[in-house]
């Protein structure tokens, strides 16, 4: 029996994302703190286009950004829901 190996629409979109401005995972992790703080202050910010592009194509870094955003929000007594929704909407 052969498994169906067709790509989903979501997978095709991820594979065809633009790659500029390019950012490595290491660069992404170096900027993660500043990015998360900016998103918490202004959830709809358009700053950090390279981070947003990287997060859209890198599930590992996107998961790290989401986790960090929730952690920092909770530490400051802020509801992370709005910022998290903005992060998810803009990076995927």
N, C-alpha and C positions, 0 to 999 in steps of 0.2 A: 504494500500500500504506500502511495506517495503522498506526502504532506503538501497542502496548498501553500506555496511560497510567494504569493502575490503581495506586493507592498500595499500598505494602507495609504490613504490620502495623507494622513499625518506623517507617516514615514517618508513619503515622497517630498513633502514640504520641508522636513528637516534636512533631507539630503541635498536639497536644492537651495538652501539659504545662501544669501550672499556671504562672502568671507572677508569683506573689507568693512571697517577696519579690523584687522586680524589681532587676536589677543590669545596668548597661550593660557593654559590652565594655571601655570605658575604666576603669570601676570594677573590673572583673574583673582587668584587668592591674595595676592599682594594688595589689590584694590578693594577687596570685599568689604572691609570695615567701613571705609568711606562711602562706598556705594549703599550699603544697608542703612547707614545713618542718614544719607540724603533721601532715600526712599521713605524712611520713617517720618522725616520732617515734611517732605512733599511727595506723597504717593504717586502723583501723576508727572513727576519731573521727567524731562527728556534728556537730562544730563547722563553722562556715561553711555553713549551709544555703543561703544565697543563692548562694554560689560553686557548690555542687553542682548547684543548680537551673539556673544559667546554663550550666555545663559540659554538662549533659544536653541542652540545646537549642542549643548553639553549637559546632559541630564545630571551628571555627578556634581558639577559646579552649581547648577540650578538648585539641586537639593540642598547643597551647603548654604547657598544664599537664603533659601527659605527657612532653614533651621536657625541660622544666625539671626535673621530678621525677627523670628518669633522669640528667641532667647533675649535679644536686646530689648525688644518691646516689653516683655514681661519684667525684665530687670528695672525698667523705667516706669512701670505701671501704666503702659500704653496698650490699648487694644490693637493687636497687630492685624486685625481682619482687613481694614481698608488698605493698609500698605501692602499686605500680602496679596490682596486681590489685584492691586495695581502692578505689583511685581509679576504675578503670574500672567496677567493680561498682556503686558508689554514684552515679556521675554519669551513668549511661546507663540 
